[in-house]
Amino acid sequence: MVQRVLDPEGSHLAALHRLTDFRGQNVLELGCGDGRLTVGIAADAASVLAFDPDAEAVDKARGSLPPGLAERVAYRVAAGDAIEVEPHSFDLVVFSWSL
């Protein structure tokens, strides 16, 4: 089986870090997929709620989450128009390839 690695150079995550500072922020990640950006965001963020409608991708993301980030990252299976979150509970919303 050929495994594809999206963004092996980390340019997408680097671009996000140029745009904003995640330190201490509560982040909502819309369309997290397999978590390709989540870990890099969570390294600095106070918390990340990452969700995607693809249950298989979310399971993969959960399985690859480093134990040291488990307290800060929550994954959910949900679509953007169906997830319920408390209004004003996030400082930043991130999405990539989710439109």
C-alpha positions as CSV (number, residue, x, y, z in Angstrom):
1,M,0.0,0.0,0.0
2,V,1.3,3.4,-0.9
3,Q,1.0,6.0,1.9
4,R,0.7,9.6,0.9
5,V,2.1,12.2,3.1
6,L,0.4,15.6,2.7
7,D,2.7,18.6,3.2
8,P,5.9,16.7,4.2
9,E,7.8,20.0,4.4
10,G,5.3,21.4,6.8
11,S,4.6,24.5,4.7
12,H,0.9,24.6,5.5
13,L,1.5,24.6,9.2
14,A,4.3,27.2,8.8
15,A,1.9,29.4,6.9
16,L,-0.6,29.2,9.7
17,H,2.1,30.2,12.2
18,R,3.1,33.2,10.1
19,L,-0.6,34.3,10.2
20,T,-1.3,33.9,13.9
21,D,0.1,33.1,17.2
22,F,-1.5,30.0,18.7
23,R,0.1,30.4,22.2
24,G,-2.6,30.2,24.9
25,Q,-5.4,30.2,22.4
26,N,-8.5,28.0,22.4
27,V,-8.7,26.8,18.8
28,L,-11.6,25.2,16.9
29,E,-10.3,23.2,13.9
30,L,-13.0,22.7,11.3
31,G,-12.3,19.7,9.0
32,C,-9.3,18.2,10.8
33,G,-9.2,15.1,8.7
34,D,-6.4,12.8,10.0
35,G,-5.0,15.6,12.2
36,R,-2.2,16.7,9.8
37,L,-2.3,20.2,11.3
38,T,-3.8,19.5,14.8
39,V,-0.6,18.4,16.5
40,G,1.3,21.5,15.3
41,I,-1.4,23.8,16.4
42,A,-1.8,22.1,19.8
43,A,1.9,22.3,20.5
44,D,1.3,26.0,21.4
45,A,-2.5,26.3,21.9
46,A,-4.3,26.1,25.3
47,S,-6.8,23.8,23.7
48,V,-8.0,22.5,20.4
49,L,-11.4,21.0,19.5
50,A,-10.8,19.4,16.1
51,F,-13.6,17.8,14.2
52,D,-14.4,16.2,10.8
53,P,-17.3,14.3,9.4
54,D,-15.0,11.4,8.3
55,A,-15.0,9.0,11.3
56,E,-12.2,7.0,9.8
57,A,-10.0,10.0,9.5
58,V,-10.8,11.2,13.1
59,D,-9.9,7.7,14.4
60,K,-6.6,8.0,12.6
61,A,-6.0,11.4,14.2
62,R,-6.9,10.1,17.6
63,G,-4.5,7.2,17.2
64,S,-1.6,9.4,16.2
65,L,-2.0,12.1,18.9
66,P,1.1,12.2,21.1
67,P,0.2,11.4,24.7
68,G,1.6,14.8,25.9
69,L,-1.1,16.6,23.9
70,A,-4.1,14.4,25.0
71,E,-5.1,17.0,27.7
72,R,-5.3,19.8,25.2
73,V,-6.9,18.1,22.1
74,A,-10.4,16.8,21.7
75,Y,-11.5,15.1,18.5
76,R,-15.1,14.8,17.4
77,V,-16.9,13.3,14.4
78,A,-19.2,16.0,13.2
79,A,-20.0,18.2,10.2
80,G,-19.5,21.9,10.4
81,D,-23.2,22.6,10.1
82,A,-24.0,20.1,12.8
83,I,-21.5,20.5,15.6
84,E,-22.6,22.3,18.7
85,V,-20.2,24.6,20.5
86,E,-20.7,27.2,23.1
87,P,-20.7,30.7,21.5
88,H,-17.6,32.7,22.1
89,S,-15.7,29.8,23.5
90,F,-12.9,29.9,20.9
91,D,-10.3,32.5,20.2
92,L,-9.5,31.2,16.7
93,V,-11.1,29.0,14.0
94,V,-8.8,27.2,11.6
95,F,-9.7,25.3,8.5
96,S,-7.7,23.9,5.6
97,W,-9.1,22.1,2.5
98,S,-12.5,22.1,4.1
99,L,-14.6,24.1,1.7
